[in-house]
Amino acid sequence: MGLRRASLILTGLALLLVTAWSLPSLAQMLPDRVQAQIPEQLWPLEATPLPVSLPPTSATTTPAATIRFTPTVVPPTETATAIPTHTLTPTSTPTSTPTPTSTPTTTPTPTNTPPTAAHIDGLRIIAQTFSNCGPANLTMVLNYYGHAVTQAQVGGLLKPVREDSNVSPWELVDYGNRETPLGAAYFTGGEIDLLKRLLAAGFPVIVEKGYRPAEWLGWMGHYLTLIGYNDANRTFTALDTYLGPWDGSGSSISYANLLAYWQHFNYTFIVVYPPADSDQVAATLGPEMVDRERMWRQAVQRARNDTTAEPENLFAWFNLGSSLTRLGQLTGSHSYFDDAAAAFDQSRSLGFPRRMLWYQFDIYEAYLAVGRYEDVIELANHTIAGAEDRLIEESFLYRGHAYLAQGNAAQARLDYQRALAANPNSSAVQAAIKE
């Protein structure tokens, strides 16, 4: 009996060790929303830690190459105004469009103080499928306006490959303008009061923000749809396609929390609207947002203010680089790219989160514009290596641009083909392959 008992004890200990060793792998096979509910304390110490950052720049400044390279811009070329004239023919016939409803009865203008509370009724929450928060949020808003479409249809066009981990704001907007009878536009440099004015006017707002559903999952990007606010407790009501709640009541997010994580994506937001309401949307946004150059100049100044207030804030420096890059593209002034590259260098020196370049790509644009091709290749290599089974077509696309600028057309074409495999519907990748 003694030997048998000892054998059972040893067997039990072995099973415990195997379970402890395999728990991270088993848990990572669960759906993302289920993983987020697992208490951090239950994850064993043996779990492989996430890499916390991408490699910083090796020097504070790098001399620009003599030959300049003008990259193929992933976002559509900036135009003078942000509110598009909707003249495209939709590919499907929508159901009848309801009139958006909200608590206030008056239409605010940019000079008005928004009412103390507002709530938009009628949006139904959708639980996102794998890495599909962008299409899921867009689907909710399209459905609200009476356009009958599913997230599978939206995602199937925007990210036909399941492992594609990002849909950019301009891609969501492009879908809204091309595939529906509605209008859509995205903006950068938003303010809390501006969000409130839009909600009070009856327009749901999709915001792109940083996200930490569980600390051990690490930093990531996420979309939320705002449907209301209340000044009494200083909170927004948001539909979260990742964590719910699934009764449609929405979750509360404080103004301060939203602002802190919204900064991670340069205070970017998307508005979808019936074309008949384009003038009202423009009036609510104000000329500082509708005029693209004014918007980016304002975003530059805001980022400068943020870097002064928080010089160790990597997102503030990244926002400065992104806004300067867009000004360079819009105005054609190359000095903006030099300043942008320096801002990105400062951001890198503070340590990027592992997933930073899954979602934002202006750093590639700036480095390409000033001839820093090796930096592009290095960052793309680390992003691809750290993505595991995820796909980010932009990493291959920009690495291809860098190889092409170096004269390595064969390697560039190979990367373009890899990018196409990650997202066969990407117009930017298709354009690169044709050139």
KAZIVEN-V566420 format. One record per residue. N is the residue number from 0. RES is the residue in one small letter. OMEGA is omega in radians with two decimals (* if undefined). Layout:
n=N res=RES omega=OMEGA
n=N res=RES omega=OMEGA
This chain:
n=0 res=m omega=-3.12
n=1 res=g omega=3.13
n=2 res=l omega=-3.14
n=3 res=r omega=3.14
n=4 res=r omega=3.11
n=5 res=a omega=3.12
n=6 res=s omega=3.12
n=7 res=l omega=3.13
n=8 res=i omega=3.14
n=9 res=l omega=3.11
n=10 res=t omega=3.12
n=11 res=g omega=3.10
n=12 res=l omega=3.12
n=13 res=a omega=3.12
n=14 res=l omega=3.10
n=15 res=l omega=3.13
n=16 res=l omega=3.12
n=17 res=v omega=3.13
n=18 res=t omega=3.14
n=19 res=a omega=-3.12
n=20 res=w omega=-3.03
n=21 res=s omega=-3.07
n=22 res=l omega=3.13
n=23 res=p omega=-3.12
n=24 res=s omega=3.14
n=25 res=l omega=-3.12
n=26 res=a omega=-3.12
n=27 res=q omega=3.07
n=28 res=m omega=3.14
n=29 res=l omega=3.05
n=30 res=p omega=-3.08
n=31 res=d omega=-3.08
n=32 res=r omega=3.10
n=33 res=v omega=3.12
n=34 res=q omega=-3.07
n=35 res=a omega=-3.14
n=36 res=q omega=-3.11
n=37 res=i omega=3.12
n=38 res=p omega=-3.10
n=39 res=e omega=-3.08
n=40 res=q omega=-3.11
n=41 res=l omega=3.13
n=42 res=w omega=-3.06
n=43 res=p omega=-3.12
n=44 res=l omega=-3.11
n=45 res=e omega=-3.14
n=46 res=a omega=-3.14
n=47 res=t omega=-3.11
n=48 res=p omega=3.08
n=49 res=l omega=2.96
n=50 res=p omega=-3.02
n=51 res=v omega=-3.06
n=52 res=s omega=2.96
n=53 res=l omega=-3.09
n=54 res=p omega=3.09
n=55 res=p omega=3.08
n=56 res=t omega=-3.06
n=57 res=s omega=3.13
n=58 res=a omega=-3.13
n=59 res=t omega=3.10
n=60 res=t omega=3.09
n=61 res=t omega=-3.13
n=62 res=p omega=3.12
n=63 res=a omega=3.10
n=64 res=a omega=-3.12
n=65 res=t omega=-3.13
n=66 res=i omega=3.14
n=67 res=r omega=3.12
n=68 res=f omega=3.10
n=69 res=t omega=-3.05
n=70 res=p omega=2.99
n=71 res=t omega=-3.04
n=72 res=v omega=3.10
n=73 res=v omega=3.08
n=74 res=p omega=3.08
n=75 res=p omega=3.14
n=76 res=t omega=3.14
n=77 res=e omega=3.08
n=78 res=t omega=-3.05
n=79 res=a omega=-3.12
n=80 res=t omega=-3.06
n=81 res=a omega=-3.12
n=82 res=i omega=-3.07
n=83 res=p omega=2.96
n=84 res=t omega=-2.98
n=85 res=h omega=-3.10
n=86 res=t omega=-3.09
n=87 res=l omega=3.13
n=88 res=t omega=3.14
n=89 res=p omega=-3.13
n=90 res=t omega=3.12
n=91 res=s omega=-3.13
n=92 res=t omega=-3.10
n=93 res=p omega=2.99
n=94 res=t omega=-3.12
n=95 res=s omega=-3.08
n=96 res=t omega=3.11
n=97 res=p omega=3.05
n=98 res=t omega=-3.14
n=99 res=p omega=3.14
n=100 res=t omega=3.06
n=101 res=s omega=-3.06
n=102 res=t omega=-3.10
n=103 res=p omega=-3.13
n=104 res=t omega=-3.13
n=105 res=t omega=3.11
n=106 res=t omega=-3.09
n=107 res=p omega=2.99
n=108 res=t omega=-3.10
n=109 res=p omega=-3.12
n=110 res=t omega=-3.12
n=111 res=n omega=2.98
n=112 res=t omega=-3.13
n=113 res=p omega=3.11
n=114 res=p omega=-3.03
n=115 res=t omega=3.12
n=116 res=a omega=3.05
n=117 res=a omega=3.10
n=118 res=h omega=3.12
n=119 res=i omega=-3.14
n=120 res=d omega=2.97
n=121 res=g omega=3.10
n=122 res=l omega=3.11
n=123 res=r omega=-3.10
n=124 res=i omega=3.11
n=125 res=i omega=3.04
n=126 res=a omega=-3.08
n=127 res=q omega=2.96
n=128 res=t omega=-2.99
n=129 res=f omega=3.04
n=130 res=s omega=-2.98
n=131 res=n omega=-3.04
n=132 res=c omega=3.13
n=133 res=g omega=3.09
n=134 res=p omega=-3.13
n=135 res=a omega=3.13
n=136 res=n omega=3.11
n=137 res=l omega=3.14
n=138 res=t omega=3.13
n=139 res=m omega=-3.09
n=140 res=v omega=3.09
n=141 res=l omega=3.10
n=142 res=n omega=3.14
n=143 res=y omega=3.14
n=144 res=y omega=3.03
n=145 res=g omega=3.12
n=146 res=h omega=-3.05
n=147 res=a omega=3.13
n=148 res=v omega=3.11
n=149 res=t omega=3.10
n=150 res=q omega=3.08
n=151 res=a omega=3.11
n=152 res=q omega=3.13
n=153 res=v omega=3.14
n=154 res=g omega=-3.13
n=155 res=g omega=3.10
n=156 res=l omega=-3.05
n=157 res=l omega=3.12
n=158 res=k omega=-3.08
n=159 res=p omega=3.09
n=160 res=v omega=-3.03
n=161 res=r omega=-3.03
n=162 res=e omega=3.06
n=163 res=d omega=-2.94
n=164 res=s omega=-3.11
n=165 res=n omega=2.90
n=166 res=v omega=-3.05
n=167 res=s omega=3.13
n=168 res=p omega=-3.10
n=169 res=w omega=3.09
n=170 res=e omega=3.08
n=171 res=l omega=3.12
n=172 res=v omega=3.13
n=173 res=d omega=3.09
n=174 res=y omega=-3.13
n=175 res=g omega=-3.10
n=176 res=n omega=-3.05
n=177 res=r omega=-2.97
n=178 res=e omega=-3.13
n=179 res=t omega=3.08
n=180 res=p omega=-3.11
n=181 res=l omega=3.01
n=182 res=g omega=3.12
n=183 res=a omega=3.10
n=184 res=a omega=3.06
n=185 res=y omega=-3.05
n=186 res=f omega=3.13
n=187 res=t omega=3.12
n=188 res=g omega=-3.13
n=189 res=g omega=3.12
n=190 res=e omega=3.13
n=191 res=i omega=-3.13
n=192 res=d omega=3.11
n=193 res=l omega=3.07
n=194 res=l omega=-3.13
n=195 res=k omega=3.13
n=196 res=r omega=3.13
n=197 res=l omega=3.13
n=198 res=l omega=3.11
n=199 res=a omega=3.10
n=200 res=a omega=3.07
n=201 res=g omega=-3.11
n=202 res=f omega=3.01
n=203 res=p omega=-3.09
n=204 res=v omega=3.04
n=205 res=i omega=3.12
n=206 res=v omega=3.03
n=207 res=e omega=-2.99
n=208 res=k omega=2.97
n=209 res=g omega=-2.98
n=210 res=y omega=3.02
n=211 res=r omega=-3.13
n=212 res=p omega=3.02
n=213 res=a omega=-3.00
n=214 res=e omega=-3.07
n=215 res=w omega=3.10
n=216 res=l omega=-3.14
n=217 res=g omega=-3.10
n=218 res=w omega=3.07
n=219 res=m omega=3.07
n=220 res=g omega=-3.08
n=221 res=h omega=3.01
n=222 res=y omega=2.99
n=223 res=l omega=3.03
n=224 res=t omega=3.12
n=225 res=l omega=-3.11
n=226 res=i omega=3.13
n=227 res=g omega=3.10
n=228 res=y omega=3.10
n=229 res=n omega=-3.13
n=230 res=d omega=-3.09
n=231 res=a omega=3.09
n=232 res=n omega=3.06
n=233 res=r omega=3.13
n=234 res=t omega=2.92
n=235 res=f omega=2.94
n=236 res=t omega=-3.04
n=237 res=a omega=2.97
n=238 res=l omega=-3.10
n=239 res=d omega=-3.08
n=240 res=t omega=-3.12
n=241 res=y omega=-3.05
n=242 res=l omega=-3.14
n=243 res=g omega=0.14
n=244 res=p omega=-2.96
n=245 res=w omega=3.06
n=246 res=d omega=3.09
n=247 res=g omega=-3.12
n=248 res=s omega=3.13
n=249 res=g omega=3.09
n=250 res=s omega=3.13
n=251 res=s omega=3.05
n=252 res=i omega=-3.08
n=253 res=s omega=3.08
n=254 res=y omega=-3.08
n=255 res=a omega=-3.14
n=256 res=n omega=3.12
n=257 res=l omega=-3.10
n=258 res=l omega=-3.11
n=259 res=a omega=-3.10
n=260 res=y omega=3.07
n=261 res=w omega=3.11
n=262 res=q omega=-3.10
n=263 res=h omega=3.10
n=264 res=f omega=3.00
n=265 res=n omega=3.06
n=266 res=y omega=-3.08
n=267 res=t omega=3.10
n=268 res=f omega=-3.10
n=269 res=i omega=3.05
n=270 res=v omega=3.02
n=271 res=v omega=-3.01
n=272 res=y omega=2.98
n=273 res=p omega=-3.12
n=274 res=p omega=3.13
n=275 res=a omega=-3.12
n=276 res=d omega=-3.06
n=277 res=s omega=3.12
n=278 res=d omega=3.12
n=279 res=q omega=3.09
n=280 res=v omega=-3.14
n=281 res=a omega=-3.14
n=282 res=a omega=-3.14
n=283 res=t omega=3.13
n=284 res=l omega=-3.09
n=285 res=g omega=-3.06
n=286 res=p omega=-3.14
n=287 res=e omega=3.11
n=288 res=m omega=-3.07
n=289 res=v omega=3.09
n=290 res=d omega=-2.98
n=291 res=r omega=-3.12
n=292 res=e omega=3.10
n=293 res=r omega=3.13
n=294 res=m omega=-3.10
n=295 res=w omega=3.08
n=296 res=r omega=3.09
n=297 res=q omega=3.12
n=298 res=a omega=3.08
n=299 res=v omega=-3.11
n=300 res=q omega=3.11
n=301 res=r omega=3.12
n=302 res=a omega=3.09
n=303 res=r omega=3.11
n=304 res=n omega=3.14
n=305 res=d omega=3.14
n=306 res=t omega=3.08
n=307 res=t omega=-3.13
n=308 res=a omega=-3.10
n=309 res=e omega=-3.07
n=310 res=p omega=3.12
n=311 res=e omega=-3.11
n=312 res=n omega=-3.07
n=313 res=l omega=-3.12
n=314 res=f omega=3.10
n=315 res=a omega=3.11
n=316 res=w omega=3.12
n=317 res=f omega=3.10
n=318 res=n omega=3.10
n=319 res=l omega=3.10
n=320 res=g omega=-3.12
n=321 res=s omega=-3.09
n=322 res=s omega=3.08
n=323 res=l omega=3.11
n=324 res=t omega=-3.14
n=325 res=r omega=3.07
n=326 res=l omega=3.09
n=327 res=g omega=3.13
n=328 res=q omega=-3.07
n=329 res=l omega=-3.05
n=330 res=t omega=-3.07
n=331 res=g omega=3.13
n=332 res=s omega=-3.02
n=333 res=h omega=-3.13
n=334 res=s omega=3.11
n=335 res=y omega=-3.13
n=336 res=f omega=3.10
n=337 res=d omega=3.13
n=338 res=d omega=3.13
n=339 res=a omega=3.14
n=340 res=a omega=3.11
n=341 res=a omega=3.11
n=342 res=a omega=3.10
n=343 res=f omega=3.08
n=344 res=d omega=3.14
n=345 res=q omega=3.11
n=346 res=s omega=3.13
n=347 res=r omega=-3.11
n=348 res=s omega=3.13
n=349 res=l omega=3.02
n=350 res=g omega=3.10
n=351 res=f omega=2.88
n=352 res=p omega=-3.07
n=353 res=r omega=-3.05
n=354 res=r omega=-3.01
n=355 res=m omega=-3.05
n=356 res=l omega=2.90
n=357 res=w omega=-2.93
n=358 res=y omega=-3.01
n=359 res=q omega=-2.91
n=360 res=f omega=-3.12
n=361 res=d omega=3.09
n=362 res=i omega=3.07
n=363 res=y omega=-3.13
n=364 res=e omega=-3.11
n=365 res=a omega=-3.13
n=366 res=y omega=3.08
n=367 res=l omega=-3.08
n=368 res=a omega=3.14
n=369 res=v omega=3.02
n=370 res=g omega=-3.12
n=371 res=r omega=-3.03
n=372 res=y omega=-3.13
n=373 res=e omega=3.08
n=374 res=d omega=3.11
n=375 res=v omega=-3.11
n=376 res=i omega=-3.13
n=377 res=e omega=-3.13
n=378 res=l omega=3.11
n=379 res=a omega=3.13
n=380 res=n omega=-3.13
n=381 res=h omega=3.11
n=382 res=t omega=3.13
n=383 res=i omega=-3.12
n=384 res=a omega=-3.10
n=385 res=g omega=-3.10
n=386 res=a omega=-3.14
n=387 res=e omega=-3.10
n=388 res=d omega=3.12
n=389 res=r omega=3.14
n=390 res=l omega=3.06
n=391 res=i omega=-3.02
n=392 res=e omega=-3.12
n=393 res=e omega=3.11
n=394 res=s omega=3.11
n=395 res=f omega=-3.12
n=396 res=l omega=-3.09
n=397 res=y omega=3.06
n=398 res=r omega=3.05
n=399 res=g omega=3.09
n=400 res=h omega=-3.12
n=401 res=a omega=3.10
n=402 res=y omega=3.14
n=403 res=l omega=3.12
n=404 res=a omega=3.10
n=405 res=q omega=3.13
n=406 res=g omega=-3.12
n=407 res=n omega=-3.05
n=408 res=a omega=-3.11
n=409 res=a omega=3.13
n=410 res=q omega=3.11
n=411 res=a omega=-3.14
n=412 res=r omega=3.11
n=413 res=l omega=3.11
n=414 res=d omega=3.10
n=415 res=y omega=3.10
n=416 res=q omega=3.08
n=417 res=r omega=3.10
n=418 res=a omega=3.13
n=419 res=l omega=3.10
n=420 res=a omega=3.13
n=421 res=a omega=3.11
n=422 res=n omega=-3.10
n=423 res=p omega=-3.08
n=424 res=n omega=-3.10
n=425 res=s omega=-3.13
n=426 res=s omega=3.14
n=427 res=a omega=3.12
n=428 res=v omega=3.12
n=429 res=q omega=3.12
n=430 res=a omega=-3.14
n=431 res=a omega=-3.13
n=432 res=i omega=-3.12
n=433 res=k omega=-3.06
n=434 res=e omega=*
